[in-house]
């Protein structure tokens, strides 16, 4: 059995820190957390939150710099499709949210992972777009 490389552990730790910063930012803006790192067959939902009565699926992306398009640009059509599939699976497992409104947000993080610069993109894409 293979063991994870030290770089993998560092990346997971960096990702967890950036996701925690994004969660704090969104909570400060009034969103309520429901789940973090919700695994689904088609992928992982970084954050699932409530904004009033709207269920919000949040993808958190980190890039050290904006070179090569940056963090927001990395949520391409393929990634959007996977997020929509994972969100559908989440809704199937949590039917009380299935009839209400939902949206997909992206939090793009850049710079120092210990204190990232965060850009919150509300309603970054629609399920119909993916």
KEKE-3310 file (N, C-alpha, C; in steps of 0.2 Angstrom, whole numbers, plus 5000, padded with zeros to 4 digits):
npx = (5004:5003:5010:5005:5013:5024:5022:5009:5002:5005:4999:4985:4984:4986:4975:4965:4966:4964:4951:4945:4947:4939:4927:4925:4925:4913:4904:4905:4899:4886:4881:4876:4885:4883:4889:4905:4918:4910:4908:4904:4899:4903:4912:4919:4911:4916:4911:4895:4882:4870:4861:4851:4836:4842:4851:4868:4881:4898:4913:4929:4944:4961:4975:4992:4996:4989:4993:4991:4978:4972:4963:4948:4946:4950:4939:4932:4921:4920:4923:4913:4902:4904:4903:4889:4883:4888:4881:4868:4867:4870:4858:4849:4852:4848:4834:4826:4831:4829:4818:4820:4827:4843:4861:4877:4892:4908:4924:4938:4954:4970:4988:4997:4994:4992:4986:4976:4970:4954:4941:4925:4913:4897:4884:4891:4890:4877:4866:4861:4870:4880)
npy = (4994:5011:5026:5042:5056:5068:5081:5080:5079:5092:5100:5096:5101:5115:5117:5115:5125:5136:5134:5135:5148:5154:5149:5156:5169:5169:5166:5177:5186:5182:5170:5153:5138:5122:5110:5103:5098:5088:5073:5065:5054:5059:5069:5081:5092:5107:5117:5118:5129:5140:5153:5164:5157:5150:5137:5135:5130:5129:5132:5131:5138:5139:5148:5152:5163:5174:5170:5160:5161:5160:5157:5157:5155:5142:5134:5127:5121:5107:5105:5112:5104:5092:5097:5101:5088:5082:5091:5087:5074:5077:5084:5074:5066:5074:5078:5088:5100:5100:5106:5120:5136:5136:5139:5141:5146:5153:5154:5162:5161:5169:5172:5172:5157:5156:5168:5171:5181:5184:5181:5182:5175:5176:5166:5160:5151:5142:5128:5124:5128:5120)
npz = (5000:4996:5003:5007:4999:5006:5001:4997:5009:5014:5004:5007:5020:5018:5009:5018:5027:5019:5016:5028:5031:5021:5025:5037:5032:5025:5035:5043:5034:5035:5031:5035:5041:5035:5030:5028:5016:5010:5005:4989:4977:4965:4967:4978:4989:4994:5004:5011:5013:5021:5015:5021:5016:5005:4999:4998:4988:4989:4981:4985:4979:4977:4972:4971:4963:4951:4939:4924:4924:4936:4952:4951:4938:4937:4940:4929:4915:4916:4929:4935:4931:4938:4951:4951:4949:4961:4970:4967:4972:4985:4988:4986:4997:5007:5008:5013:5009:4996:4989:4990:4985:4977:4975:4967:4973:4972:4980:4978:4981:4984:4985:5001:5009:5022:5026:5015:5001:4998:4986:4984:4974:4971:4965:4955:4944:4935:4938:4926:4917:4918)
capx = (5000:5007:5009:5005:5019:5024:5019:5001:5000:5006:4993:4979:4984:4985:4968:4960:4967:4961:4944:4943:4947:4934:4921:4925:4923:4906:4900:4905:4894:4879:4879:4877:4888:4879:4893:4912:4921:4905:4910:4899:4901:4905:4917:4918:4908:4920:4907:4888:4880:4863:4861:4844:4833:4845:4856:4874:4887:4904:4919:4935:4950:4967:4981:4997:4996:4984:4996:4988:4970:4970:4959:4942:4946:4951:4932:4930:4915:4921:4923:4906:4898:4905:4900:4882:4882:4889:4876:4862:4868:4869:4851:4845:4853:4845:4828:4822:4833:4828:4813:4821:4832:4851:4866:4884:4897:4916:4928:4944:4959:4976:4993:4999:4989:4990:4982:4974:4966:4948:4936:4918:4909:4891:4880:4896:4887:4870:4866:4859:4876:4886)
capy = (5000:5017:5031:5049:5060:5073:5086:5079:5081:5099:5103:5095:5106:5122:5118:5115:5132:5141:5133:5138:5156:5155:5148:5162:5175:5168:5166:5184:5189:5180:5163:5148:5132:5115:5104:5105:5093:5083:5068:5062:5049:5063:5074:5084:5099:5110:5120:5119:5134:5143:5161:5164:5150:5148:5132:5137:5125:5134:5129:5135:5137:5142:5148:5156:5169:5174:5167:5155:5162:5161:5152:5157:5152:5135:5131:5126:5118:5100:5105:5114:5098:5088:5100:5100:5081:5081:5094:5083:5069:5080:5085:5067:5063:5079:5080:5094:5106:5099:5110:5127:5138:5134:5142:5139:5151:5151:5158:5162:5163:5169:5174:5168:5152:5157:5174:5172:5186:5180:5185:5178:5176:5174:5164:5160:5148:5139:5121:5123:5130:5115)
capz = (5000:4995:5008:5003:4999:5011:4997:4997:5016:5014:5000:5011:5026:5015:5007:5024:5030:5015:5016:5035:5030:5017:5029:5042:5028:5023:5041:5044:5029:5037:5029:5041:5038:5036:5030:5025:5013:5009:4999:4985:4972:4959:4969:4985:4990:4999:5009:5010:5018:5020:5015:5022:5014:4999:5000:4994:4987:4989:4979:4987:4975:4979:4968:4974:4960:4946:4933:4921:4924:4943:4956:4949:4931:4937:4940:4922:4914:4918:4937:4936:4930:4944:4957:4950:4951:4969:4973:4966:4977:4992:4989:4987:5004:5012:5004:5016:5005:4988:4986:4991:4980:4978:4970:4967:4974:4971:4984:4975:4986:4981:4990:5006:5011:5029:5026:5008:4999:4996:4982:4984:4968:4972:4959:4950:4938:4937:4936:4919:4913:4918)
cpx = (5004:5005:5009:5011:5019:5021:5011:4999:5000:5000:4987:4979:4983:4978:4963:4961:4964:4953:4941:4943:4941:4927:4920:4922:4915:4902:4899:4900:4887:4877:4880:4880:4883:4884:4900:4914:4916:4906:4904:4902:4905:4911:4915:4915:4912:4916:4900:4885:4873:4864:4853:4841:4836:4851:4862:4879:4893:4910:4924:4941:4955:4972:4986:4997:4990:4987:4992:4980:4968:4965:4952:4941:4947:4944:4929:4923:4915:4920:4916:4901:4898:4902:4892:4880:4882:4883:4869:4862:4867:4861:4846:4846:4850:4839:4824:4825:4832:4823:4815:4826:4839:4855:4873:4888:4904:4919:4935:4949:4966:4981:4995:4993:4987:4986:4980:4970:4960:4944:4930:4914:4902:4888:4885:4894:4881:4871:4865:4865:4881:4884)
cpy = (5006:5022:5037:5052:5065:5080:5086:5081:5089:5103:5102:5100:5113:5122:5118:5122:5137:5140:5135:5145:5158:5154:5154:5168:5175:5169:5174:5188:5187:5173:5158:5141:5126:5109:5107:5098:5087:5079:5066:5058:5053:5068:5076:5091:5102:5113:5120:5123:5136:5150:5162:5157:5147:5143:5134:5132:5130:5130:5134:5133:5141:5142:5153:5163:5169:5172:5161:5155:5162:5156:5152:5154:5144:5131:5131:5122:5111:5100:5107:5108:5093:5091:5100:5093:5079:5085:5090:5077:5071:5081:5079:5065:5068:5082:5087:5101:5106:5104:5118:5129:5136:5138:5139:5145:5148:5156:5157:5165:5163:5172:5169:5163:5153:5163:5175:5178:5182:5184:5180:5180:5172:5172:5163:5156:5144:5132:5120:5125:5124:5108)
cpz = (5000:5000:5004:5004:5004:5007:4997:5004:5017:5010:5004:5016:5023:5013:5013:5027:5026:5015:5023:5034:5026:5021:5034:5038:5027:5029:5043:5040:5030:5035:5035:5038:5040:5035:5026:5022:5013:5003:4996:4980:4966:4961:4976:4985:4996:5005:5007:5016:5017:5020:5015:5021:5008:5002:4995:4994:4985:4987:4981:4982:4977:4974:4971:4970:4954:4939:4930:4922:4932:4946:4953:4942:4931:4938:4933:4921:4916:4926:4939:4936:4936:4950:4957:4952:4958:4972:4973:4971:4984:4993:4990:4994:5009:5009:5007:5012:4998:4985:4986:4985:4982:4973:4971:4967:4973:4976:4981:4980:4983:4987:4995:5009:5018:5030:5019:5007:4996:4992:4982:4978:4969:4965:4953:4943:4940:4935:4929:4914:4913:4914)
residu = (UNK:UNK:UNK:UNK:UNK:UNK:UNK:UNK:UNK:UNK:UNK:UNK:UNK:UNK:UNK:UNK:UNK:UNK:UNK:UNK:UNK:UNK:UNK:UNK:UNK:UNK:UNK:UNK:UNK:UNK:UNK:UNK:UNK:UNK:UNK:UNK:UNK:UNK:UNK:UNK:UNK:UNK:UNK:UNK:UNK:UNK:UNK:UNK:UNK:UNK:UNK:UNK:UNK:UNK:UNK:UNK:UNK:UNK:UNK:UNK:UNK:UNK:UNK:UNK:UNK:UNK:UNK:UNK:UNK:UNK:UNK:UNK:UNK:UNK:UNK:UNK:UNK:UNK:UNK:UNK:UNK:UNK:UNK:UNK:UNK:UNK:UNK:UNK:UNK:UNK:UNK:UNK:UNK:UNK:UNK:UNK:UNK:UNK:UNK:UNK:UNK:UNK:UNK:UNK:UNK:UNK:UNK:UNK:UNK:UNK:UNK:UNK:UNK:UNK:UNK:UNK:UNK:UNK:UNK:UNK:UNK:UNK:UNK:UNK:UNK:UNK:UNK:UNK:UNK:UNK)
# end
